[in-house]
Amino acid sequence: MKNLMQWNSLPSESNEWLEKVRALNPLIVQHRDYSEQTNATHKDVMSRFFKDGFGRTSVSRAFGGSQVDIQTTSALVLEFARYDASLSWQLAVQVAMGRLSDYLPEATSEAIYNHCDGFVIGAIHSGGEALPMGDEYLLSGKWAFASGSAHADWLVCTATVKGTENNTTPEVRMFFVPASQCTILPTWDTLGMRGTGSHHFQCSNVIVHKSYSLDVETLKKSPEARSSRAYATGYYEFGTLAAMSTVLGVARAAVDHFRNDRAVNTDPGLEGVIFEKTGRAISSVHTAHLLLEDAIHQVISRGETIGEPVSARVGLAASVLTENSVNAVNQLYSMAGSKAVYKSHFLERCFRDIHTGSKHFTLSPLNLHGIGKYYLDKTNVLAAA
């Protein structure tokens, strides 16, 4: 049983990073209710989080980051989720946004990632308009889901370039804007993941130099090779793996808590049902973990050749992992009895958090529609992959 839901192997650097997470755990648990009540992780937790280097794990060492390998990054996100899904999710988002440092001009990445203390986060879907003015743009818009907004130094604002709206493919760019030039709108009143503070934000008539932006089309490929590049892996694959890790971490935490917290039932018939349902929950989480490991292996082994087949494998893993993880938590929550309805109960928090995190588009069951379509198209390379 020891090997169930455990990594087959981890890089040597993982232990040092995981020990940092565990050392931070008492402070996280101490302030976990604060994040639920205020929609923001406590400043003392975040101060230690940034001091320990978690804010730059996926940023190139050339720009002040740690350039942690993909499997270790996944293990960190998963471990944080065992203590606080909201903090784990903020790390997962920063992992994805940190990847943008490989796509921006090097001078811009240096200026942003090596000279700020907080998050660089924002929105990847267009919610605004950018008017070209020579080498600059006049940016206005409103965006959603700014996870970690309370601790952000920079906000990424994705907008459609004015004058290209009627093109076959309108130009959409990500613009990097100091958080001080944006307004956070307190909209994050949700079922779970409350501590992420994933509020809406907006800006109006902000001037952004072109060098502080990038074309979103470039994110569909590996970043161009250069001496400062941290990873060959593309933006979307990296971000999806991080989101998967949070959801799986919540499910693993639920399994562990159920085992340690449950009272033995005196009805042997009922106990048999509980054993069977618990076995199913463990099986679901173990399968999810194997899917995550396979997705990481696919991404690492393909490297520069990453593309539709690998993206499809990651999408498949994300959808099934999420479905399995949610089902496991639902199963455990249903067996926990009436005590699980209280906010103070850990499984109640797991139930809310996993049903919120699983709504992210990268984890959607709609991924399976696309995979089925690719597979049944006999001309598509995925059919033979």
C-alpha positions, 0 to 999 in steps of 0.5 A, spaced: 500 500 500 505 504 501 506 505 493 499 507 492 498 514 490 506 516 491 511 518 486 515 512 482 521 517 483 523 524 484 529 528 482 534 529 487 532 536 488 525 535 490 527 533 497 529 540 499 523 543 496 518 539 499 521 540 506 520 547 505 513 546 503 512 542 510 516 547 514 511 552 512 505 547 513 504 550 521 503 557 518 499 555 513 494 551 517 494 557 523 492 562 517 487 557 513 481 560 516 483 567 515 484 566 507 477 563 507 474 569 511 478 575 507 479 571 500 486 572 500 492 568 503 495 571 510 501 576 509 505 572 513 504 566 509 506 569 503 512 573 506 515 566 507 512 563 501 516 568 497 522 568 501 523 561 500 523 562 492 516 559 491 514 565 487 519 564 481 520 556 481 518 556 473 522 562 471 529 561 468 535 562 473 537 568 468 531 572 470 532 570 478 528 564 478 529 557 480 528 553 474 525 547 478 524 541 473 517 539 471 516 533 476 518 537 482 514 543 480 508 538 480 510 535 487 510 542 490 503 544 487 500 537 490 504 537 497 501 545 498 494 542 496 494 537 502 494 543 506 491 549 503 488 548 496 488 556 495 495 557 496 497 551 491 492 554 486 496 560 486 503 557 486 500 553 480 498 559 476 504 563 478 508 556 475 504 557 468 505 565 468 512 564 470 513 560 463 512 567 460 519 569 461 521 564 456 517 568 451 518 575 452 524 579 450 530 577 455 530 585 457 523 585 459 523 578 463 529 581 466 526 587 468 519 584 470 521 577 474 528 579 477 525 586 480 519 584 483 517 581 490 510 578 488 506 575 483 506 576 476 499 573 474 493 575 470 488 573 465 490 569 458 483 570 455 482 577 451 478 581 455 480 588 452 482 592 447 489 595 445 490 601 440 496 601 436 500 607 437 507 606 434 511 602 439 506 602 444 499 600 445 493 604 449 490 598 453 483 598 456 479 592 459 476 588 464 478 581 466 477 575 470 480 570 475 486 574 477 488 568 482 493 571 487 491 578 486 492 581 493 499 579 492 501 581 485 506 586 482 504 585 475 498 583 472 497 580 465 492 583 461 490 579 454 487 584 449 485 584 442 489 589 437 484 594 435 484 594 427 485 586 427 478 584 429 475 583 422 481 579 420 481 571 419 485 571 426 485 577 430 491 579 433 491 578 441 497 580 445 498 579 452 500 586 456 504 586 462 502 592 466 504 594 473 498 592 478 498 599 481 495 601 474 490 596 475 484 596 479 482 590 483 474 589 483 472 584 489 468 579 485 471 573 488 465 570 492 465 563 491 464 556 493 471 554 494 478 556 493 476 562 497 483 564 499 486 565 491 482 572 491 481 570 484 477 577 483 476 581 476 481 587 475 480 592 470 485 598 467 483 604 462 487 607 457 494 605 460 500 605 455 504 599 454 510 598 450 510 593 445 516 590 448 512 588 454 507 584 450 507 578 446 503 575 441 498 569 444 499 565 438 507 564 440 504 560 446 502 554 442 509 552 441 515 551 445 519 558 446 525 559 441 531 556 443 536 561 447 541 561 452 536 564 458 531 559 456 528 555 462 524 549 458 523 547 452 516 545 454 510 550 452 506 554 456 499 550 456 502 544 457 506 546 463 500 550 466 495 544 465 500 540 469 500 545 475 493 545 475 492 537 475 497 537 481 492 542 485 486 538 484 490 531 485 493 534 491 486 535 494 483 528 493 489 525 496 488 530 502 481 527 503 483 520 502 488 521 508 484 525 512 478 520 511 483 514 514 485 518 520 478 521 522 473 516 521 470 512 527 469 505 526 462 503 525 459 497 529 455 494 524 459 489 520 455 490 514 456 497 513 463 497 514 463 492 508 460 497 504 465 503 507 471 498 505 469 497 498 467 505 497 474 507 500 477 502 495 474 505 489 476 512 492 483 510 493 483 506 486 481 513 483 486 517 486 491 512 484 489 512 477 489 519 477 496 520 479 499 515 474 495 519 469 499 525 471 506 522 471 505 519 464 503 526 462 509 529 465 513 524 462 510 525 455 512 532 456 519 531 458 520 526 453 518 530 447 521 536 448 522 541 442 517 536 438 511 538 443 505 539 439 498 536 438 499 529 440 502 531 446 497 536 448 492 531 446 495 526 451 496 532 457 488 534 455 486 527 456 490 526 462 487 532 465 480 531 464 480 524 467 485 525 472 480 531 474 474 526 474 477 521 478 479 526 483 472 529 484 469 522 484 473 520 490 472 526 494 465 526 493 465 518 495 469 520 501 464 526 503 458 522 502 461 517 507 463 522 512 456 523 515 453 529 518 459 532 521 462 533 514 457 539 513 460 543 518 465 549 515 470 546 520 470 539 517 476 538 513 472 534 508 467 540 507 473 544 505 476 539 500 469 538 497 468 545 496 475 546 493 475 541 488 468 543 485 471 550 484 478 548 482 475 543 477 472 548 473 478 551 470 478 550 462 484 546 462 481 540 466 474 540 463 471 534 460 470 537 454 477 536 452 475 529 451 470 531 445 477 534 442 481 527 443 475 523 440 475 527 434 482 527 433 482 519 434 477 518 429 480 522 424 484 517 420 488 522 417 490 525 424 497 523 427 494 522 434 491 516 431 497 513 431 501 516 437 
